[in-house]
Structure formats: C-alpha cells, structure tokens
C-alpha cells in the first residue's frame, strides 16, 4: 500500500497553485473561536494523493469520507466525553504564549542538564581517582557509562514515547534524572564504588537518550513551522552552555574544598526543578491523532496552540490519519504500531538512512578532534590549553548560534550540505599537507570547529521533522543511538590511529567520514523550512 502524501497549497503562492484531488475544497477544522478560525482557516487548499509508487490515487469516496469525518469531529468535540471540559476551553493568546515559553524552557533545561551531567565529572576526576583508588580502566568505565546509556536509552525511550505518549514519558525521563543524580550523594567507598558509579552514570545516559527521543518530538509537535528550526536548535546551545557551566561550577567548588560527591550531585537541584516544572504539561496533539483520539487533540489545540500554522498542521495530520484508516479498512488490514523494523520499510528507509548517517558523520570527527584537541594541535606545533580548549569550544558555540539565527530564514539544506563539503576539504588539507605552517593548521581547525558545529545543529532538527508522528520518537531515538557509535568510534579510534598509522592518515580518515556525510546529505537532505510536520513526513516517505 503506497503512503499518502500531503501538500498544503497556501494562497500566498509560496508553493504555487496546485490542483486538488479532493472532490471540492477542503475546509479547515474550526479549532478556535470564529475570529481566530478565520485567520487560521482559508489559508489554502489541502491536497491528498497517493505517493507515485504504483500510480494509484486515493479513491474519491475515501477523500469524501475523510472530509465528512473531519466535520463530524468538529461537532463532536462539544459533547465528547473523552475531552475534558477544562482542557477544551478556549484560552487567551497570553496563556498560550506562556505555555510555549514554559515548554521550551523545560526542554532546553533538560538539554542543559544533559551537558551539565557530562561536564561536571571533569573537574573532580583527580579527587575521585585518589579517594577511590581508580585505575585507568575503572575511570574509563565511569566516563563511558553515559555514552552506553544513551545508546540504550534513546531507542528504548523513543519506542516508549510512541507507544505510551510524550506527556508521561517526558516526566518519567526527568524522574530518572532526579533519582540517578541524587544517588551520587551516597556512593560508598571501597571496591563497590566503581560499580555503583558506573551504574549511576549509565542510568544518567539512559535519561539523556530519552531526552533526545521524547523532548525533541514533543517540542517539534507544538512549534510553529516558522519557528520550529530555531526552537529545536536552541537545545544544542543549551547543551554547550550546560557543559561549560559544569566545568566552571565544578572547578570553583573543587577549589573551595567541596567533597567530590557533593560536586557531581549538584545536578540534583536542577533535575528537581525541571521534574516539578514538567507536571501539568499537555499531551501532544500529533501523538493523540496517531492513536485515533482526534477529539482530545482538537481540544488541546484550542487551549494551548496559538499559531494558525499549527492549527492548519493539525488539520492536515487528522486528514492524513483518516485516509490511512480508510485505506486500512478497505484493504482489511490494521495500521501497524511503531517498531524498529518499520524504520527500514519501503516508506521510511530514506528518513532513517539520512538522519542516522548524517548524525553519525557529523559527530564522529568532532568527538575525535575535540576530545584530543591539545594532542592534535601539539603535533602540528600549535598546542596549549587556550587553542585546544577555549578556542575550539568558543568557535563551536558561535557556529551553533549562527545556525540557530539563520535556520528559519535561509533554510535547512544550505546550512547542512555546503558546510560538510567544506569540513571534508579542511580535514583533507590538514591530513595531506604535513608541513603546513602551524598558524594555518590552527586556523583550519578553528574553521572546522565552527562549520562542523553549525551543521551538527541540524541533528537536533531533522530527526524531529522528517519522521511521521507514529514513528517520530523511535526514529529520533534510533538516530541518536546510531550517532553514539560514531562518538565512541571517534573517541577511541583516534588515539589508536595516531599511534599506528600517523596523524596525517588519521586526518584523511576523518575527512572521509565528513565526505560520506556530505554525499548523503546532498542526496537526501530535504528542505523543511516553513512546512508542516504532516507535509514533511508524508512527502519524505516513499
């Protein structure tokens, strides 16, 4: 069965005028008051057609049935028992804006916490090693715990959020953060300390992975198309800030003589605040639609969604779901539940390949070079803490900020594809030009850090956009888990490569990874600027 696609034809002419395959104009849902409906509706026509895989189209009867169901849903929301009266109540624009600020704050806070948890252990590595008598292997186990946890937690939480909902899993995930953070206060001394810390840090990694696959879809499903890129990109800035703040706070507390258990346990305070702040958040309308709970989705949209674009997006998702249900009924089949296997189906393999491969190729050279910045730059005759630490980190942060400011103006592809070609060329020059002047090598590494961080920002955006609603969580979770393979490969392979094949060939190998990402993005990266989630996911499915 071919996957339906949706294209919204706006009267502004953004996409041009297209013929509609619906028997007559499709009117939008009346999601709000008549005044807001008039601004949200009549923005254009909705076209539903079959993906041109077998040349078939959705029968007119099914389209008509979808439209009749849409109208019946509008009227049924007034008396539907499943939609709580307090939720379906129309609210002011101020209330809706405050909700959006709150949602963005609690998700960005979670990403800040992710960076903080990973960064806080650095300043107290010395005291931990001395107090617990840690050898290099034990310290490596503790440091690698979050990485392994992300690999497990991201797809697991993605599956759970697609099955049980964004709202409960968003709270459960922060609850795991809170428990694991508090457990650090009670790490015992002696032989069992290493195992305890490794388990605790692993659980923190599971929670970090969950933050990717739960928070990203939730934020994207409430964000207006014209702001979605910036809001999702802000999460990476929060991660960088959290990592740097952890280093600063950890260093200050360590210098003040604070015990290392209290230092690493400071994340508990923020985890508690975010846990309490996540109570009372609504469920995602997009997720409710995938479960056939259209009345609740419309009620939540009336109460929490202000953007006319988002109201239009929700109507598109309901139309698409109705067509899918009608097709399944006609073929006497059932709509399948989300699973990892569906990510590799004929309809969704492109989204899976692009998001996973792009993310992998973006982080692999970054983790390799950033982790061993001083060693790499020292080899080329320009090392030191400023150049290796502050310089690369500052340029990476600037690259992320630049992308966030431009992503909803210039678009996704122009910020994704050219930067990867450029970074591949930079690493290739470094690898092949063995006698390059030290100052030139420094400039090239700083340029790599800036442009790499810029397109890496899109790893937080694309996975939350290109998958359909019923696969958005598990799709983003799988991509995040696959990227951790690249992070581990870059972290552990570079020292071996430098020792065995030399610095030049190692940089050429890193260039090859960046080149693979450039080729993949040139082929598959879609332009999603200003488009609704239903339109993006439907048109990206084959």
PyMOL commands that set and color helices and strands:
alter all, ss='L'
color gray80, all
select helices_A, chain A and resi 34-40+60-76+85-88+93-119+122-132+136-164+166-186+193-222+228-255+260-264+267-277+285-290+294-304+308-330+340-344+349-371+373-379+385-410+413-432+438-460+463-466+469-500+503-524+533-540
alter helices_A, ss='H'
color red, helices_A
select strands_A, chain A and resi 4-10+44-50
alter strands_A, ss='S'
color yellow, strands_A
deselect
rebuild
show_as cartoon
